[in-house]
Amino acid sequence: MNNFLTFGTYKDKSKKEYETLYGNLYDEYMLMRYFKDIYNIKCALEDKKKLINLHQKLHDKKDLKFNLINYILILITKKPIFYEFGSTIFEKIYYFKLFDNILNKKISNKIKYYGTEISQKLNFFSINFHQNYKIKLLKKLNKNILKSANFYAKGVTLLYEKNNYVLLKNIFSYFECGHFDFSIVNKRKIYKINTGNKLYFITNNKFLELLKNSKKEFLIRNIKKNKNKIYFEIIFGNKKIINNFLFYYNKIKRNQKFKHYGVNKNFRKISLKKDLIF
């Protein structure tokens, strides 16, 4: 895949280019974003005054709310096992350290971290940058290893996967619980975005089929619909996990330290008859 990165200066509407790099630079782009996030979280851990504006310094402030959900799910499950599909450089560790600090807990260094990442360059940094943590990279899902794990993936990462219907079926079957955001369409579509990657959308009927055939219970929030696409955030788990999550999440909502962490929107149990219907 060929991309480009441009560096230079700008003032008002004037841009002065210093250098443009060409090649397969997607990994470099991702490393730049995530190492910056790690650094900003590290600064907030050392100076609590910086916690207030941390959400403004991250490349995607949604990462705060998504990782808070990951953290809560880890807190309420029996074994601290976390898996991410598209694990980049396991920057999640720093988010979990942040929540440890805010909630006065110590679980980030007790978690077993598993991930799948196609980039060997990102995997190199995952292994060598977090040597004090229990990290293992998997080439594919392993039911025996992950049956007690908490699953997470960004929605766009799931959309990169050509066979994401099968992947989602296995996710609901293999994992004890998990969450992700996702988008579905009324007619199956493939989009090519400007990074050079393709997004493979499944239909709402196919996704509903997965939910109906699963033994898990589901929570949903932040549904956004237009005539062609539905976006949403979803959590899955057994009845006990779902109820415990709602209890703990509602408790955290009252903590002012989390007011910028996306806790203003409530989760509720999904309605298969109306929530994901066009």
C-alpha positions, -999 to +999 in steps of 0.1 A: +000+000+000+015+034-010+008+064+012+025+098+020+033+119+050+040+156+048+058+177+074+061+215+074+048+247+090+017+267+087+005+301+097-030+314+092-038+299+058-003+296+045+015+262+045+052+257+039+062+221+032+095+209+046+095+172+035+070+147+021+077+110+025+063+084+002+059+046+007+041+022+029+038+046+058+006+035+076+026+021+105+046+053+110+014+073+110-001+050+137+030+050+158+031+088+158-005+090+171-003+063+197+031+072+212+018+108+215-012+095+234+010+074+257+031+104+265+002+126+273-013+100+296+021+096+313+022+134+319-013+133+333-003+105+357+026+127+370+006+159+372-031+155+381-038+191+369-033+178+334-061+152+338-087+179+333-077+186+297-063+151+288-093+144+265-083+174+244-048+161+238-056+125+226-058+118+189-093+103+195-110+113+227-134+083+223-105+062+234-111+074+270-147+062+271-140+029+252-111+020+275-131+030+306-156+003+295-128-022+290-115-014+325-149-018+341-155-052+324-121-064+336-129-053+371-162-073+372-149-105+356-132-133+375-099-133+356-081-101+344-076-111+308-079-086+280-078-092+242-078-066+215-083-073+178-060-047+162-039-043+193-015-016+177+011-011+205-011-019+235-015+017+245-045+004+265-020-004+293-015+034+299-053+040+299-057+012+325-028+027+346-047+060+344-079+045+357-060+027+384-047+061+395-081+077+395-099+048+413-070+039+436-067+004+423-038-018+411-050-041+383-032-028+352+000-048+360-021-079+369-038-082+335-028-107+309-028-088+276-035-107+244-038-091+209-038-097+172-021-072+150-011-077+113+017-051+115+051-067+124+065-032+131+037-024+157+042-059+172+079-052+177+071-021+198+043-040+217+068-066+229+097-043+235+080-012+249+060-031+276+085-056+289+071-054+325+037-066+314+023-100+305+018-097+267+012-123+241+004-118+204-018-143+186-021-149+149-057-160+152-084-164+179-078-192+203-109-203+221-091-222+249-070-192+258-096-165+254-127-181+269-124-160+301-112-129+283-127-095+278-128-087+240-123-052+225-119-038+190-124-005+174-153-006+149-131+005+120-107-024+127-136-049+125-147-033+092-112-038+078-117-076+082-131-090+050-148-120+068-160-099+097-193-118+099-175-150+108-152-131+131-181-116+150-198-150+153-166-164+169-162-133+192-197-138+207-190-175+211-154-175+224-152-146+248-168-142+282-176-106+275-165-076+256-175-045+237-170-026+204-185+001+183-197-008+148-216+003+117-241-018+097-258-010+064-291-020+047-272-035+017-237-050+019-211-025+007-174-022+004-158+012+007-122+022+000-110+051+022-082+075+017-057+055+038-059+029+011-078+004+032-112-011+024-142-013+048-164-043+046-199-035+059-224-062+067-262-057+067-283-051+097-302-084+090-269-104+092-259-086+124-293-092+140-289-129+130-257-130+150-273-115+181-303-138+179-281-169+176-259-159+204-263-170+241-251-137+253-270-107+265-264-072+249-264-036+259-264-008+234-260+030+233-252+059+210-273+047+181-270+069+151-291+062+120-294+076+085-311+060+055-281+038+046-262+032+078-265+026+116-237+033+140-238+020+177-218+009+207-225-026+221-215-046+251-220-084+254-218-109+283-238-132+304-266-119+326-245-115+357-218-096+339-243-073+322-261-065+355-227-059+373-215-037+345-246-015+347-243-012+385-206-002+383-210+020+353-238+040+370-216+043+401-187+057+381-210+082+363-214+101+395-176+106+398-168+141+385-134+129+375-150+110+346-171+138+332-151+140+300-150+102+296-182+097+277-203+086+308-231+110+299-248+085+276-265+055+292-264+018+281-296-001+280-306-036+270-310-040+232-343-043+215-338-067+185-372-056+171-364-019+167-329-007+176-310-019+145-339-017+120-339+007+091 
